[in-house]
Amino acid sequence: MLGLLAALVLTLAALYAARRALAREALVGWLESRGVDAEVSFESLGPRGLVGDLRIGPAEAPIVSADHAEVAYRLTGPWAGEA
């Protein structure tokens, strides 16, 4: 039981450490699955916001690009008394 708990804690720690790469792959993969070229890099990513660079569209003529984007958000749901 203790070994299982330790493995779970290590797995969660590894996922947290790799969160920027995982988020990048998820976003770029989702856009590319719809035929949209994109490049994203995250400087920081957490439960209250993200900071990063973004290009959506071809490199030579992007539809949207941001050299430094800061996005603040909050996660809400039933635990906070909201939908």
N, C-alpha and C positions, 0 to 999 in steps of 0.2 A: 504494500500500500504506500509506504514512504517513497519507494522508487518510482511509482506511478505519479505521485505528487511532484517529485523532483523533476521528472520528465515533462510534466505539464508546465511547471514554472519555467523551465529552460526553453520550451517551445514558445511560450508566450513572450519571453524576453527576446528570443530571436526574431519573432514576428514584429515586435515593437521596434527593434533595432533596424529592421529592414523595411519599415513602413513607407519611407519615401520611395524606395525602389519599387515596392509593390503597388503603391498608388500611381506611380508613373507608368508602369506596365499596364495597369488596369485602364487608365485614361487613354493612353496612346493606342492600346489594343482595341478598345471600344471604338475610337475614331477611325482607325484603319480598317476595322471590320465593316465600316460604312463607306469606305473608299476615300477617306479624308486623311491626307498626309499631316502629321503633327510631330512636334518635338516639345517635350516638357521636362523641366528639372525643378525639383523642390528643394529650397534651402531649409525650410522647416515645415512640419506638418503635425498638427496636434488636435485635441478635442475642441479648441476654441478658434482655430484658424490655420491658414497656410500662407507661406511666402514662397514665390518661385518665379521662373521664367516660362513663357509660353509662346508657341507659334502654332497656329492652325492654318493649314493650307500649304501650298507649295513654297519652298524656301525662297524662290525668286520673286514670288508675288503672294505673300501670305494674306489670308482673309482677316485674321486677327493675330496681333503679336504684342507681347508685353515683355520688356526687359526686366521689369521688377513689379510683380503684382502682389499685393497684400489683400487677403480675403479673410474677413472675420465672420464667424458663424457660431451658432450654438446648437447643440444637439438637444432636441426636446422629444418628448413622447409621453406615454401614459404614466411613467414614473414621476414626471414633473407636473402632472395634472393637465397636460395639453394633448391635442390629437397627434 
